[in-house]
Amino acid sequence: MLKNWPHATEFYEEVDRLNLHGLHFQHIALCERRAWMYLHHINFAQWYGKVQTGSAKHAASYSRDRTTQSLFGLAPDRIDWENRVVYENKGTAGAVDASNDQTAFYAVMLSLTTNLEWRAVTHILSTRRRREVPLDARQLKRLRTSLERLKLLTSMEKPPEARRIRLCAACSLAGFCGFD
C-alpha cells in the first residue's frame, strides 16, 4: 500500500520539518487543544496521578525496547526488526482511532525510511490482546488529515477553543482548560 501512496514523500518531509512523532498523531485524534499544548511543549502529564499509575503499569508489563532509541524521533514501545512489526502498548482498548493513529504513524515512518513494508500492532495491556492496525487507504487518509490539522495548530499563537468531551475527565490538562 505504501509503495503506491502518492503522498509518501510529502508526508515524510512535513513530519520531519515539523518534528512530529507518534504522540502528536494520538493527541490530534483526541482533542485539538491537547494537541496544541503538546506541540507547544506544554505538558502536565508527569504530575498527573493517572499518568503516573499508567506509566508504572506500562513499565511493569514490558520493558521498553532500547533498539528504538535515537530512531529519528520515533518512540514505539517495541520493534520486531526481523518481521518488520512495530508495537505500541496501551493500557486499555479505548480511544481506538487515536491509538491506531499513533501506532500506524510509527509503521508508516519506518516503512518510508527503510523502503520496506512494516506492520503496526497495538498491544492492549489490560486484556493482553493485540490489535492489528491496517495501513490501508482509510488509515493513510487519517494520518494525512491529522498532519494538516497539526500544521494548522503549529501556526496558532493561542490554543483553540475547547469544548467539554468525555476525555476531559481523565485528561491531565483538564484544570488548564477549566473542565476539572
WOKAQUI-V203692 format. One record per pair of residues at least 24 apart in sequence whose ideal C-beta (glycine too) atoms are under 6 Angstrom apart, sorted by sequence separation. I is the first residue (numbers start at 1). J is the second residue. If there is no record, write none. Layout:
[[I:J] [I:J]]
This chain:
[[86:110] [107:135] [104:133] [76:106] [103:133] [58:89] [93:124] [104:135] [74:106] [84:116] [86:118] [90:122] [100:133] [84:118] [85:119] [86:120] [87:121] [88:122] [89:123] [90:124] [91:125] [92:126] [74:109] [91:126] [104:139] [85:121] [87:123] [89:125] [54:91] [101:142] [21:73] [61:125] [29:97] [30:98] [29:98] [26:98] [29:101] [25:101] [26:102] [25:102] [22:102] [25:105] [22:105] [22:106] [12:112] [8:112] [2:111] [39:153] [39:154] [36:153] [28:146] [35:153] [25:146] [28:149] [51:172] [28:150] [36:159] [36:160] [48:172] [24:150] [33:159] [33:160] [45:172] [32:160] [44:172] [33:162] [14:147] [1:135] [5:140] [37:173] [7:144] [30:167] [34:173]]
